[in-house]
Amino acid sequence: MSLQTGARWWAFIDDRLDERMHAQYPEGRDAYHADWRAAHSLMQNHAHAVARGDDDQADRLIQQMREVAADWDGHPDHPDHAVA
């Protein structure tokens, strides 16, 4: 488990949330902020778990990020499908 894994998921989610907010603006602004804060918290907690060497917690947080990203599973940049 690495910081790069969490950063990759965070960047993907952040980009998709931004796209969704722009598509739904201005009505989607409040939902965007709430979803962004929740996803950002997952990323920060993942970084802290990696720093502590807590691979189990880091893995659980990546799984939670996967759940957040489930709506965009078909997106070509999805971390589970993107070619490195």
C-alpha positions in Angstrom: 0.0 0.0 0.0 1.4 3.4 -1.0 0.5 7.1 -0.9 0.4 7.0 -4.7 -2.5 4.5 -4.6 -4.6 6.9 -2.4 -3.5 9.9 -4.5 -4.6 8.2 -7.7 -8.0 7.4 -6.3 -8.4 10.9 -4.9 -7.4 12.6 -8.2 -10.0 10.5 -10.0 -12.8 11.2 -7.5 -11.9 14.9 -7.3 -12.1 15.2 -11.1 -15.4 13.4 -11.4 -16.9 15.4 -8.5 -15.8 18.6 -10.2 -17.3 17.5 -13.6 -20.6 16.6 -11.8 -20.7 20.0 -10.0 -20.1 21.9 -13.2 -22.8 19.9 -15.0 -25.3 20.5 -12.2 -24.3 24.1 -11.3 -25.6 25.9 -9.3 -27.9 23.3 -7.8 -25.1 20.8 -7.4 -22.8 23.0 -5.4 -23.9 22.0 -1.9 -23.8 18.3 -2.8 -20.3 18.8 -4.3 -19.0 20.4 -1.2 -20.3 17.6 1.0 -19.1 14.8 -1.3 -15.7 16.5 -1.7 -15.2 16.8 2.0 -16.1 13.2 2.6 -13.8 12.0 -0.2 -11.0 14.2 0.9 -11.3 12.9 4.4 -10.9 9.3 3.0 -7.7 10.4 1.2 -6.3 12.1 4.3 -7.1 9.1 6.5 -5.5 6.8 3.9 -2.3 8.9 4.0 -2.2 8.7 7.8 -2.7 5.0 7.8 0.1 4.5 5.3 2.4 6.7 7.4 1.6 4.6 10.5 2.2 1.4 8.5 -1.4 0.3 9.1 -1.9 -1.6 5.8 -5.3 -3.1 6.8 -6.8 0.4 7.5 -5.2 1.8 4.4 -6.8 -1.0 2.3 -10.2 -0.4 4.0 -10.0 3.2 3.0 -9.1 2.4 -0.6 -12.1 0.1 -0.7 -14.2 3.0 0.6 -12.8 5.2 -2.2 -13.7 2.5 -4.7 -17.3 2.6 -3.4 -17.3 6.4 -3.9 -16.1 6.0 -7.4 -18.5 3.2 -8.3 -20.8 5.6 -10.2 -17.9 6.2 -12.6 -16.9 2.6 -13.1 -17.1 2.9 -16.9 -14.9 6.0 -17.1 -11.7 5.4 -19.0 -9.6 7.0 -16.3 -11.1 4.8 -13.5 -8.1 3.6 -11.4 -9.1 0.0 -11.7 -9.2 0.2 -15.5 -6.8 2.8 -16.5 -3.6 1.7 -18.2 -0.6 2.8 -16.1 
